[in-house]
Amino acid sequence: MARVIVDVMLKPEILDPQGQAIARALPRLGFSGVTSVRQGKRFELELDGPADEAALAEVRKIAATLLANTVIEDFTVRVE
């Protein structure tokens, strides 16, 4: 059994209002030194078998079809 992580983030050219709101709130909460925040999503997929290239290709297809809006988001796939 393998665990695969899919991280989804807005593309750099897309504005991130939620990340901007977090960045503005940090100084009010006493945190300093953070100049920018980007907010994203993390998905953990448990696979029946090993995380071989065929399984990772299937996970990439799942991510591109269902987990990410590839028009405005990028995703990465990694084995944990």
N, C-alpha and C positions, 0 to 999 in steps of 0.2 A: 504494500500500500504506500502511496506517495502523496505528499501534499504539495500543491502548486499554488503560488501566489500570483494574482493578477492585480497590478497597481494601475489605476486609471487617473490621469491628470488632464486638465484642460491644456490645450496647445498653448505655447508661450504667447502667441499673438492674440489670444482670446482673453478679454478682461475677466477677472475673478472677483466679483463683488463680495462674496463671502470671505475670501482671503483678505481683501482690503478691510472689511469690517473687523476681522480678528486683529489685523495689524494695528488698526486705530485703537482697539480696546486694550491692547497689551500695556501701553504706558499708563493708562488709567488704573490698571490693576497692579502697578508697581514693577512691571517688567521692562527692561531697557535693552538696547543693543540689537533689536530685531528690526531690520529695515524693510522686509517684505515677507508676505505669507502667501502661499498657494495652497488651496484646499483640494483634496482628491478623494478617491475611493479605493478600498482594498477588498479584494475577494479572495477567499481561501477555498480551493477545490480539493477534495479528497478523491484520489483515483483508485480504482480497483487494483490495477497492476502497477508496474514500474513507470517512471516518468521518462520513457524513451522518446526518441524523436517523433514517432507516430502519435504518441499521446500528447506531446507538447504541441504538435501541429493541430490536433483536435481542440486543445485548450485555446490556442490562438484563434481558431475559427469561432469558438464560443464567445471569446472576448470581442471579436470584431462584429459578431452578429447580435449579441445580446447585452454584454456588460458595458461596452463603450459606444458612444456616439462618435464614430470615427471622423465625422465632419469637423467636430470641435474638440475632440479628445484624442490623446495618445494613450497607449497602454504598453506595459512591459509584463513579461511572463518569466517567472523564476521558480526553481524548485527549492523548497525549504528542507 
